[in-house]
């Protein structure tokens, strides 16, 4: 098969890495890709949010299967255009992608399906939102309704922070994403992620993970796109996962089908778990980043078969073959992230690292310039390892991190601390 992956981050590098291991892959193109992806696949310059452009590229290159990585092309309807053109694609329609693109839509689906989630209210004007915050008190959660690149959620531990978040959102800090806000009850517990493939009818769990969203060790400081992750997440036991599937995921998928907007792709359920009971924090309609990296590390070549089965509506006959192992990824980010940071610094030491089925460096924000790897983003590298235990995987990953020569970068030294 000729396969096209859309995206340029660590998520897409790990997807490309898994796909390339599958003998059914004859040719792999990633658009636009990055310096690490270019070492294992072809990269192409392409406007991945323009459905017509993507369709033309797929037809010109005889693409058999498209995997959409990020959320923005899904929300823009790229998967719809591909389906209309008869190109097999993994990823939901724009209407189904509203489960991520609109927080208020997700709440509406939860209400209709009875899925347990936080109490909430939605607002399109600042003053009523502020009055609600004053009435509810803190801690409280303020969310921009639309897509804000993972930065539109403010967990306000005091009232003033929540009021400031309202000013920021309605003041345009998150662009059109903040034109409407959802204010939620602060949920206590431990957060973890459940990843489920859907083909519009059937669903298949493909693993759990726990992300580290805060920039500082001990889960302190500003929220980021993710500073590391590990899989599986012990807090998501088999019993709790079964509850989440029965009470949250299945009712959601059934409600989407009832509305004639069946969900096909990966449904990433962010869950808050307290006293053995899961509640939905949010849905994403694509793989998490960096959670995808640890899932792909554990799934390997079968990942492509699983995604292909979901796209073709064959999940009922599909199974996941899990190794009894663990994976962890450590994000190396540019100093200053998630605030302002410099681009263009040179990263050394990567050539000396062994990369195989148990040790990989997935590139996120990198580019190749004159034979050198340079940082071109906030989150730059995902140093990822597998092990028979989480401790072994962690030791292996940090041994690799220590060999990366990049003074302009930083990382958390405690990824996996909750489980360990």
VEXMAR-263369 format. One line per field, with one value per residue (C-alpha): chain; residue in three letters; x, y, z; residue number from 1. Coordinates in nm, 2 decimals, always signed. Example, Ala and Ser with C-alpha at 12.3 -4.5 7.8 and 13.67 -1.06 7.14 Angstrom:
// residues 2
chain = (A_A)
resn = (ALA_SER)
x = (+1.23_+1.37)
y = (-0.45_-0.11)
z = (+0.78_+0.71)
resi = (1_2)
//
This chain:
// residues 420
chain = (A_A_A_A_A_A_A_A_A_A_A_A_A_A_A_A_A_A_A_A_A_A_A_A_A_A_A_A_A_A_A_A_A_A_A_A_A_A_A_A_A_A_A_A_A_A_A_A_A_A_A_A_A_A_A_A_A_A_A_A_A_A_A_A_A_A_A_A_A_A_A_A_A_A_A_A_A_A_A_A_A_A_A_A_A_A_A_A_A_A_A_A_A_A_A_A_A_A_A_A_A_A_A_A_A_A_A_A_A_A_A_A_A_A_A_A_A_A_A_A_A_A_A_A_A_A_A_A_A_A_A_A_A_A_A_A_A_A_A_A_A_A_A_A_A_A_A_A_A_A_A_A_A_A_A_A_A_A_A_A_A_A_A_A_A_A_A_A_A_A_A_A_A_A_A_A_A_A_A_A_A_A_A_A_A_A_A_A_A_A_A_A_A_A_A_A_A_A_A_A_A_A_A_A_A_A_A_A_A_A_A_A_A_A_A_A_A_A_A_A_A_A_A_A_A_A_A_A_A_A_A_A_A_A_A_A_A_A_A_A_A_A_A_A_A_A_A_A_A_A_A_A_A_A_A_A_A_A_A_A_A_A_A_A_A_A_A_A_A_A_A_A_A_A_A_A_A_A_A_A_A_A_A_A_A_A_A_A_A_A_A_A_A_A_A_A_A_A_A_A_A_A_A_A_A_A_A_A_A_A_A_A_A_A_A_A_A_A_A_A_A_A_A_A_A_A_A_A_A_A_A_A_A_A_A_A_A_A_A_A_A_A_A_A_A_A_A_A_A_A_A_A_A_A_A_A_A_A_A_A_A_A_A_A_A_A_A_A_A_A_A_A_A_A_A_A_A_A_A_A_A_A_A_A_A_A_A_A_A_A_A_A_A_A_A_A_A_A_A_A_A_A_A_A_A_A_A_A_A_A_A_A_A_A_A_A_A_A_A_A)
resn = (UNK_UNK_UNK_UNK_UNK_UNK_UNK_UNK_UNK_UNK_UNK_UNK_UNK_UNK_UNK_UNK_UNK_UNK_UNK_UNK_UNK_UNK_UNK_UNK_UNK_UNK_UNK_UNK_UNK_UNK_UNK_UNK_UNK_UNK_UNK_UNK_UNK_UNK_UNK_UNK_UNK_UNK_UNK_UNK_UNK_UNK_UNK_UNK_UNK_UNK_UNK_UNK_UNK_UNK_UNK_UNK_UNK_UNK_UNK_UNK_UNK_UNK_UNK_UNK_UNK_UNK_UNK_UNK_UNK_UNK_UNK_UNK_UNK_UNK_UNK_UNK_UNK_UNK_UNK_UNK_UNK_UNK_UNK_UNK_UNK_UNK_UNK_UNK_UNK_UNK_UNK_UNK_UNK_UNK_UNK_UNK_UNK_UNK_UNK_UNK_UNK_UNK_UNK_UNK_UNK_UNK_UNK_UNK_UNK_UNK_UNK_UNK_UNK_UNK_UNK_UNK_UNK_UNK_UNK_UNK_UNK_UNK_UNK_UNK_UNK_UNK_UNK_UNK_UNK_UNK_UNK_UNK_UNK_UNK_UNK_UNK_UNK_UNK_UNK_UNK_UNK_UNK_UNK_UNK_UNK_UNK_UNK_UNK_UNK_UNK_UNK_UNK_UNK_UNK_UNK_UNK_UNK_UNK_UNK_UNK_UNK_UNK_UNK_UNK_UNK_UNK_UNK_UNK_UNK_UNK_UNK_UNK_UNK_UNK_UNK_UNK_UNK_UNK_UNK_UNK_UNK_UNK_UNK_UNK_UNK_UNK_UNK_UNK_UNK_UNK_UNK_UNK_UNK_UNK_UNK_UNK_UNK_UNK_UNK_UNK_UNK_UNK_UNK_UNK_UNK_UNK_UNK_UNK_UNK_UNK_UNK_UNK_UNK_UNK_UNK_UNK_UNK_UNK_UNK_UNK_UNK_UNK_UNK_UNK_UNK_UNK_UNK_UNK_UNK_UNK_UNK_UNK_UNK_UNK_UNK_UNK_UNK_UNK_UNK_UNK_UNK_UNK_UNK_UNK_UNK_UNK_UNK_UNK_UNK_UNK_UNK_UNK_UNK_UNK_UNK_UNK_UNK_UNK_UNK_UNK_UNK_UNK_UNK_UNK_UNK_UNK_UNK_UNK_UNK_UNK_UNK_UNK_UNK_UNK_UNK_UNK_UNK_UNK_UNK_UNK_UNK_UNK_UNK_UNK_UNK_UNK_UNK_UNK_UNK_UNK_UNK_UNK_UNK_UNK_UNK_UNK_UNK_UNK_UNK_UNK_UNK_UNK_UNK_UNK_UNK_UNK_UNK_UNK_UNK_UNK_UNK_UNK_UNK_UNK_UNK_UNK_UNK_UNK_UNK_UNK_UNK_UNK_UNK_UNK_UNK_UNK_UNK_UNK_UNK_UNK_UNK_UNK_UNK_UNK_UNK_UNK_UNK_UNK_UNK_UNK_UNK_UNK_UNK_UNK_UNK_UNK_UNK_UNK_UNK_UNK_UNK_UNK_UNK_UNK_UNK_UNK_UNK_UNK_UNK_UNK_UNK_UNK_UNK_UNK_UNK_UNK_UNK_UNK_UNK_UNK_UNK_UNK_UNK_UNK_UNK_UNK_UNK_UNK_UNK_UNK_UNK_UNK_UNK_UNK_UNK_UNK_UNK_UNK_UNK_UNK_UNK_UNK_UNK_UNK_UNK_UNK_UNK_UNK_UNK_UNK_UNK_UNK_UNK_UNK_UNK_UNK_UNK_UNK_UNK_UNK_UNK_UNK_UNK_UNK_UNK_UNK_UNK_UNK_UNK_UNK)
x = (+0.00_+0.10_+0.03_+0.01_+0.03_-0.07_+0.12_+0.47_+0.51_+0.63_+0.29_+0.33_+0.69_+0.58_+0.29_+0.53_+0.78_+0.51_+0.37_+0.71_+0.76_+0.45_+0.53_+0.20_+0.35_+0.52_+0.56_+0.51_+0.48_+0.44_+0.33_+0.49_+0.70_+1.01_+1.38_+1.34_+1.06_+1.27_+1.52_+1.26_+1.00_+0.94_+0.83_+0.61_+0.52_+0.14_-0.14_-0.28_-0.59_-0.70_-0.91_-0.89_-0.52_-0.48_-0.72_-0.52_-0.19_-0.34_-0.46_-0.14_+0.06_-0.18_-0.23_-0.43_-0.47_-0.45_-0.39_-0.47_-0.25_-0.36_-0.70_-0.70_-0.73_-1.01_-1.20_-1.15_-1.32_-1.02_-1.14_-1.48_-1.31_-1.10_-1.41_-1.60_-1.31_-1.31_-0.98_-0.97_-0.89_-0.85_-1.01_-1.36_-1.57_-1.58_-1.92_-1.79_-1.47_-1.68_-1.62_-1.29_-1.35_-1.63_-1.63_-2.00_-2.09_-1.91_-2.12_-2.43_-2.34_-2.26_-2.60_-2.78_-2.59_-2.58_-2.20_-2.06_-1.87_-1.82_-2.11_-2.09_-2.23_-2.16_-2.13_-2.08_-2.03_-1.78_-2.00_-2.25_-1.95_-1.78_-2.10_-2.12_-1.76_-1.83_-2.13_-1.95_-1.62_-1.28_-1.12_-1.29_-1.21_-1.24_-1.22_-1.22_-1.49_-1.29_-0.95_-0.66_-0.37_-0.40_-0.37_-0.73_-0.79_-0.73_-0.75_-0.80_-0.72_-0.84_-1.13_-0.91_-0.73_-1.06_-1.18_-0.85_-0.90_-1.24_-1.09_-0.82_-1.06_-1.31_-1.02_-0.90_-0.60_-0.72_-0.86_-1.20_-1.16_-1.25_-1.57_-1.76_-1.64_-1.74_-1.70_-1.67_-1.67_-1.32_-1.29_-1.06_-0.88_-0.61_-0.62_-0.55_-0.62_-0.80_-0.76_-1.04_-1.06_-1.41_-1.53_-1.87_-2.03_-1.78_-1.51_-1.18_-0.97_-0.60_-0.44_-0.41_-0.16_-0.09_+0.04_+0.24_+0.09_+0.26_+0.60_+0.76_+0.86_+0.60_+0.33_+0.39_+0.39_+0.22_+0.02_+0.19_+0.11_+0.27_+0.62_+0.61_+0.39_+0.39_+0.18_-0.01_-0.15_-0.19_-0.47_-0.68_-0.73_-0.92_-1.23_-1.22_-1.15_-1.46_-1.67_-1.53_-1.62_-1.97_-2.06_-1.88_-1.74_-2.01_-2.30_-2.10_-2.05_-2.41_-2.53_-2.31_-2.45_-2.81_-2.74_-2.63_-2.27_-2.10_-1.75_-1.46_-1.11_-0.95_-1.15_-0.91_-1.10_-0.94_-1.07_-1.07_-1.07_-1.17_-1.28_-1.28_-1.52_-1.42_-1.57_-1.50_-1.27_-1.27_-1.26_-0.99_-1.05_-0.69_-0.40_-0.26_+0.09_+0.30_+0.08_+0.08_+0.46_+0.43_+0.13_+0.31_+0.62_+0.41_+0.19_+0.46_+0.37_+0.02_-0.08_-0.12_-0.35_-0.56_-0.61_-0.68_-0.94_-1.11_-1.11_-1.26_-1.53_-1.37_-1.31_-1.55_-1.30_-0.99_-0.79_-0.49_-0.19_-0.03_+0.31_+0.33_+0.55_+0.58_+0.68_+0.78_+0.86_+1.05_+0.99_+1.29_+1.17_+1.33_+1.41_+1.13_+0.86_+0.56_+0.63_+0.86_+1.17_+1.45_+1.46_+1.76_+1.98_+2.18_+2.11_+2.41_+2.45_+2.16_+2.38_+2.53_+2.20_+2.08_+1.73_+1.53_+1.21_+1.29_+1.47_+1.36_+1.39_+1.08_+1.13_+0.87_+1.00_+1.31_+1.45_+1.77_+2.00_+2.34_+2.35_+2.27_+1.95_+1.81_+1.53_+1.23_+0.96_+0.87_+0.86_+1.15_+1.23_+1.05_+1.30_+1.11_+1.19_+1.02_+1.09_+0.96_+0.88_+0.81_+1.13_+1.34_+1.17_+1.23_+1.60_+1.65_+1.49_+1.68_+2.01_+1.93_+1.83_+2.17_+2.35_+2.17_+2.39_+2.15_+2.23_+1.93_+1.68_+1.53_+1.32_+1.14_+1.34_+1.03_+0.82_+0.63_+0.65_+0.29_+0.32_+0.66)
y = (+0.00_+0.36_+0.55_+0.92_+1.06_+1.42_+1.61_+1.71_+1.63_+1.35_+1.19_+1.16_+1.04_+0.76_+0.67_+0.67_+0.45_+0.20_+0.20_+0.15_-0.17_-0.33_-0.52_-0.41_-0.06_-0.01_+0.36_+0.62_+0.99_+1.23_+1.59_+1.81_+1.59_+1.69_+1.62_+1.29_+1.17_+1.25_+0.98_+0.70_+0.83_+1.07_+1.42_+1.65_+2.02_+2.03_+2.24_+1.97_+2.17_+2.22_+1.91_+1.97_+2.00_+1.68_+1.49_+1.60_+1.50_+1.16_+1.10_+1.21_+0.98_+0.68_+0.69_+0.39_+0.50_+0.84_+0.87_+1.22_+1.30_+1.65_+1.78_+2.09_+1.91_+1.69_+2.00_+2.15_+1.85_+1.70_+1.35_+1.43_+1.55_+1.23_+1.01_+1.20_+1.13_+0.76_+0.77_+0.55_+0.76_+0.71_+1.00_+1.14_+1.37_+1.74_+1.70_+1.41_+1.59_+1.85_+1.61_+1.79_+2.11_+2.22_+2.17_+2.26_+2.00_+1.74_+1.84_+1.82_+1.46_+1.37_+1.50_+1.31_+0.98_+1.00_+0.99_+1.11_+1.44_+1.76_+2.00_+2.30_+2.61_+2.79_+3.16_+3.39_+3.71_+3.79_+3.94_+3.65_+3.42_+3.62_+3.62_+3.24_+3.21_+3.44_+3.23_+2.90_+2.99_+2.83_+2.60_+2.60_+2.52_+2.77_+2.63_+2.80_+2.62_+2.57_+2.44_+2.62_+2.39_+2.24_+2.57_+2.68_+2.52_+2.71_+2.52_+2.82_+2.75_+3.09_+3.32_+3.59_+3.35_+3.24_+3.59_+3.67_+3.37_+3.50_+3.84_+3.66_+3.44_+3.70_+3.94_+3.72_+3.54_+3.22_+3.37_+3.24_+2.94_+3.17_+3.33_+3.09_+2.95_+2.65_+2.68_+2.35_+2.21_+2.13_+1.75_+1.59_+1.26_+1.12_+1.18_+0.92_+0.86_+0.58_+0.53_+0.36_+0.29_+0.33_+0.23_+0.40_+0.09_-0.11_+0.00_-0.15_-0.03_+0.00_+0.11_+0.35_+0.62_+0.90_+1.23_+1.49_+1.83_+2.07_+2.21_+2.15_+1.85_+1.72_+1.84_+2.21_+2.52_+2.61_+2.37_+2.25_+2.02_+1.74_+1.69_+1.31_+1.01_+0.64_+0.34_+0.15_+0.37_+0.17_+0.39_+0.28_-0.08_-0.33_-0.28_+0.10_+0.07_-0.15_+0.11_+0.39_+0.19_+0.10_+0.43_+0.68_+0.56_+0.32_+0.57_+0.84_+0.63_+0.52_+0.88_+0.99_+0.72_+0.81_+1.16_+1.02_+1.14_+0.81_+0.84_+0.67_+0.72_+0.72_+0.85_+0.97_+0.99_+1.20_+1.06_+1.18_+0.88_+0.90_+0.62_+0.38_+0.58_+0.75_+1.07_+1.24_+1.54_+1.58_+1.40_+1.43_+1.29_+1.21_+1.04_+1.24_+1.38_+1.25_+0.96_+0.83_+0.78_+0.53_+0.35_+0.31_+0.19_-0.09_-0.17_-0.17_-0.29_-0.40_-0.04_+0.00_-0.30_-0.17_+0.18_+0.02_-0.21_+0.09_+0.28_-0.02_-0.10_-0.43_-0.37_-0.65_-0.90_-0.73_-0.79_-0.62_-0.84_-0.68_-0.76_-0.75_-0.44_-0.07_+0.23_+0.59_+0.90_+1.21_+1.54_+1.76_+2.12_+2.45_+2.66_+2.91_+2.68_+2.70_+3.07_+3.24_+3.04_+3.06_+2.85_+2.74_+2.59_+2.28_+1.94_+1.71_+1.35_+1.19_+1.00_+0.79_+0.67_+0.32_+0.32_-0.01_-0.16_-0.08_+0.26_+0.55_+0.93_+1.07_+1.42_+1.68_+2.04_+1.98_+2.07_+1.97_+2.25_+2.19_+1.84_+1.95_+1.89_+2.22_+2.29_+2.45_+2.43_+2.43_+2.06_+1.93_+1.56_+1.26_+1.02_+0.69_+0.35_+0.01_-0.22_-0.53_-0.29_+0.08_+0.13_-0.04_+0.17_+0.48_+0.40_+0.33_+0.65_+0.87_+0.70_+0.82_+1.17_+1.20_+1.14_+1.42_+1.73_+2.03_+2.30_+2.51_+2.24_+2.11_+1.82_+1.69_+1.43_+1.27_+1.13_+0.83_+0.94_+0.86_+0.50_+0.45)
z = (+0.00_-0.06_+0.26_+0.34_+0.70_+0.76_+1.03_+1.15_+1.51_+1.74_+1.71_+1.33_+1.36_+1.59_+1.35_+1.06_+1.25_+1.33_+0.97_+0.82_+1.02_+0.85_+0.54_+0.38_+0.35_+0.01_+0.01_+0.29_+0.25_+0.55_+0.49_+0.59_+0.83_+1.01_+1.02_+1.20_+0.98_+0.67_+0.79_+0.75_+0.49_+0.21_+0.32_+0.11_+0.13_+0.15_+0.30_+0.51_+0.61_+0.25_+0.16_-0.22_-0.21_-0.01_-0.24_-0.55_-0.39_-0.29_-0.64_-0.81_-0.58_-0.60_-0.23_-0.09_+0.27_+0.45_+0.83_+0.96_+1.26_+1.40_+1.49_+1.27_+0.93_+1.08_+1.20_+0.86_+0.69_+0.52_+0.60_+0.44_+0.12_+0.10_+0.15_-0.11_-0.36_-0.27_-0.08_+0.23_+0.54_+0.91_+1.09_+1.17_+0.97_+1.05_+1.22_+1.43_+1.50_+1.70_+1.99_+2.02_+1.82_+2.05_+2.43_+2.45_+2.18_+2.39_+2.69_+2.49_+2.38_+2.74_+2.85_+2.58_+2.64_+3.02_+3.02_+3.36_+3.34_+3.53_+3.59_+3.35_+3.21_+2.87_+2.79_+2.50_+2.71_+2.98_+3.25_+3.29_+3.29_+3.57_+3.77_+3.74_+3.86_+4.16_+4.25_+4.22_+4.37_+4.31_+4.22_+3.88_+3.52_+3.23_+2.88_+2.54_+2.34_+2.02_+1.92_+2.10_+2.04_+2.38_+2.56_+2.60_+2.94_+3.26_+3.59_+3.82_+4.18_+4.29_+4.17_+4.03_+3.80_+3.67_+3.61_+3.43_+3.21_+3.11_+3.01_+2.81_+2.63_+2.54_+2.47_+2.18_+2.35_+2.18_+1.87_+1.75_+1.99_+2.28_+2.13_+2.36_+2.69_+2.90_+3.28_+3.46_+3.81_+3.92_+3.94_+4.19_+4.13_+3.90_+3.53_+3.27_+2.90_+2.73_+2.35_+2.16_+1.78_+1.63_+1.28_+1.32_+1.47_+1.67_+1.91_+2.02_+2.31_+2.21_+2.54_+2.83_+2.91_+3.15_+3.03_+3.23_+3.12_+3.36_+3.27_+3.61_+3.81_+4.06_+3.81_+3.89_+3.67_+3.35_+3.14_+2.82_+2.53_+2.74_+2.89_+2.88_+2.91_+2.99_+2.90_+3.05_+3.32_+3.64_+3.77_+3.47_+3.59_+3.38_+3.60_+3.56_+3.19_+3.15_+3.34_+3.11_+2.80_+2.92_+3.08_+2.86_+2.53_+2.41_+2.49_+2.31_+2.00_+2.00_+2.03_+1.74_+1.53_+1.63_+1.51_+1.17_+1.24_+1.31_+1.46_+1.27_+1.39_+1.74_+2.03_+2.30_+2.63_+2.90_+3.22_+3.59_+3.82_+4.19_+4.42_+4.13_+3.92_+3.59_+3.46_+3.13_+3.13_+2.75_+2.42_+2.15_+1.81_+1.73_+1.91_+2.20_+2.17_+2.35_+2.44_+2.08_+2.10_+2.39_+2.23_+1.90_+2.08_+2.23_+1.93_+1.66_+1.31_+1.41_+1.45_+1.08_+1.06_+1.34_+1.19_+0.85_+1.00_+1.16_+0.83_+0.65_+0.92_+1.02_+1.40_+1.50_+1.36_+1.49_+1.81_+1.97_+2.05_+2.35_+2.49_+2.87_+2.86_+2.94_+2.75_+2.85_+2.66_+2.79_+2.60_+2.54_+2.50_+2.42_+2.72_+2.78_+2.66_+2.70_+2.68_+2.43_+2.32_+2.06_+1.74_+1.54_+1.81_+1.71_+1.87_+1.89_+2.01_+1.82_+1.58_+1.86_+2.00_+1.92_+1.77_+1.75_+1.87_+2.23_+2.20_+1.98_+1.95_+1.79_+1.65_+1.71_+1.63_+1.43_+1.09_+0.90_+0.80_+0.64_+0.78_+1.13_+1.33_+1.46_+1.70_+1.53_+1.79_+2.16_+2.21_+2.01_+2.08_+2.24_+2.38_+2.41_+2.55_+2.62_+2.91_+3.09_+3.38_+3.39_+3.59_+3.32_+3.05_+3.25_+3.31_+2.94_+2.83_+3.07_+2.97_+2.62_+2.73_+2.91_+2.58_+2.39_+2.37_+2.36_+2.61_+2.49_+2.59_+2.91_+3.03_+3.34_+3.53_+3.70_+3.41_+3.54_+3.91_+3.99_+3.89_+4.04)
resi = (1_2_3_4_5_6_7_8_9_10_11_12_13_14_15_16_17_18_19_20_21_22_23_24_25_26_27_28_29_30_31_32_33_34_35_36_37_38_39_40_41_42_43_44_45_46_47_48_49_50_51_52_53_54_55_56_57_58_59_60_61_62_63_64_65_66_67_68_69_70_71_72_73_74_75_76_77_78_79_80_81_82_83_84_85_86_87_88_89_90_91_92_93_94_95_96_97_98_99_100_101_102_103_104_105_106_107_108_109_110_111_112_113_114_115_116_117_118_119_120_121_122_123_124_125_126_127_128_129_130_131_132_133_134_135_136_137_138_139_140_141_142_143_144_145_146_147_148_149_150_151_152_153_154_155_156_157_158_159_160_161_162_163_164_165_166_167_168_169_170_171_172_173_174_175_176_177_178_179_180_181_182_183_184_185_186_187_188_189_190_191_192_193_194_195_196_197_198_199_200_201_202_203_204_205_206_207_208_209_210_211_212_213_214_215_216_217_218_219_220_221_222_223_224_225_226_227_228_229_230_231_232_233_234_235_236_237_238_239_240_241_242_243_244_245_246_247_248_249_250_251_252_253_254_255_256_257_258_259_260_261_262_263_264_265_266_267_268_269_270_271_272_273_274_275_276_277_278_279_280_281_282_283_284_285_286_287_288_289_290_291_292_293_294_295_296_297_298_299_300_301_302_303_304_305_306_307_308_309_310_311_312_313_314_315_316_317_318_319_320_321_322_323_324_325_326_327_328_329_330_331_332_333_334_335_336_337_338_339_340_341_342_343_344_345_346_347_348_349_350_351_352_353_354_355_356_357_358_359_360_361_362_363_364_365_366_367_368_369_370_371_372_373_374_375_376_377_378_379_380_381_382_383_384_385_386_387_388_389_390_391_392_393_394_395_396_397_398_399_400_401_402_403_404_405_406_407_408_409_410_411_412_413_414_415_416_417_418_419_420)
//
